[in-house]
Amino acid sequence: MMRHVVSTILLVLITFTFAFARADDTQAMTKEQLFPLLGKPDVIIIDVRTKYDWDESKVKIPGAVREEGMKFGSWMKKYPKDKTIVLYCH
């Protein structure tokens, strides 16, 4: 069951990423690479963890907004395409 959920989330994130950028514009990022981007106006950090994981987490990225990863079709258009979009799902 958990493996199915993880696979589904990964598939959604991959699909979501392609909606924002071409594959050659998309890359993984380490926390060390993300740190200098925090607070920059041209960067939007979207936390797509489950509501439970978000609520139970003691660590949240400052300035990140939370969206339902499985419902990306209902919110992805509200973010400007000229911004750097960072999806967080760990």
C-alpha positions as CSV (number, residue, x, y, z in Angstrom):
1,M,0.0,0.0,0.0
2,M,2.7,2.5,1.0
3,R,4.8,1.6,-2.1
4,H,1.7,2.4,-4.2
5,V,1.2,5.8,-2.5
6,V,4.9,6.7,-3.0
7,S,4.8,5.6,-6.7
8,T,1.7,7.7,-7.2
9,I,3.1,10.8,-5.6
10,L,6.3,10.5,-7.7
11,L,4.3,10.1,-10.8
12,V,2.2,13.2,-9.9
13,L,5.4,15.2,-9.2
14,I,7.0,14.2,-12.4
15,T,3.8,15.2,-14.3
16,F,3.6,18.4,-12.4
17,T,7.2,19.3,-13.1
18,F,6.7,18.9,-16.8
19,A,3.7,21.2,-16.7
20,F,6.0,24.0,-15.5
21,A,9.2,23.4,-17.5
22,R,10.7,21.3,-20.1
23,A,12.8,18.3,-18.9
24,D,16.1,20.1,-19.7
25,D,15.0,23.0,-17.4
26,T,14.2,20.7,-14.4
27,Q,16.7,19.5,-11.9
28,A,17.0,18.1,-8.4
29,M,18.3,20.4,-5.8
30,T,20.1,19.9,-2.5
31,K,19.3,21.8,0.7
32,E,22.6,23.5,0.3
33,Q,21.6,24.8,-3.1
34,L,18.2,25.8,-1.9
35,F,19.4,27.8,1.1
36,P,20.6,30.9,-0.8
37,L,17.3,31.0,-2.7
38,L,15.2,31.4,0.4
39,G,13.4,34.7,0.5
40,K,14.1,35.7,-3.1
41,P,11.1,37.1,-4.8
42,D,11.6,35.2,-8.0
43,V,11.5,31.8,-6.2
44,I,8.4,30.0,-5.1
45,I,8.8,27.0,-2.8
46,I,5.8,24.7,-2.8
47,D,5.6,21.9,-0.2
48,V,3.6,19.1,-1.6
49,R,3.8,16.7,1.3
50,T,0.5,15.2,2.5
51,K,-1.5,17.2,5.0
52,Y,-0.6,14.8,7.7
53,D,3.1,15.0,7.0
54,W,2.9,18.8,6.8
55,D,0.9,19.0,10.1
56,E,3.2,16.6,11.9
57,S,6.5,18.0,10.7
58,K,8.6,20.0,13.1
59,V,10.7,21.3,10.1
60,K,9.2,23.5,7.4
61,I,11.0,25.5,4.8
62,P,10.6,29.2,5.7
63,G,8.4,31.0,3.1
64,A,7.1,27.7,1.5
65,V,3.5,27.4,0.7
66,R,1.7,24.1,1.0
67,E,-0.4,22.7,-1.7
68,E,-2.1,19.3,-2.2
69,G,0.3,17.4,-4.5
70,M,-2.4,15.1,-5.7
71,K,-4.6,18.1,-6.7
72,F,-2.0,20.1,-8.7
73,G,-4.4,20.6,-11.5
74,S,-6.5,22.9,-9.3
75,W,-3.6,25.2,-8.2
76,M,-0.7,25.0,-10.6
77,K,-2.0,27.8,-12.8
78,K,-2.0,30.3,-10.0
79,Y,1.9,30.4,-9.9
80,P,3.6,32.5,-12.5
81,K,5.7,30.6,-15.1
82,D,8.4,33.2,-15.0
83,K,9.3,32.3,-11.4
84,T,11.6,29.5,-10.3
85,I,9.3,26.8,-8.8
86,V,10.7,24.5,-6.2
87,L,8.7,21.5,-5.2
88,Y,9.4,20.0,-1.8
89,C,8.1,16.5,-1.0
90,H,10.5,14.9,1.4
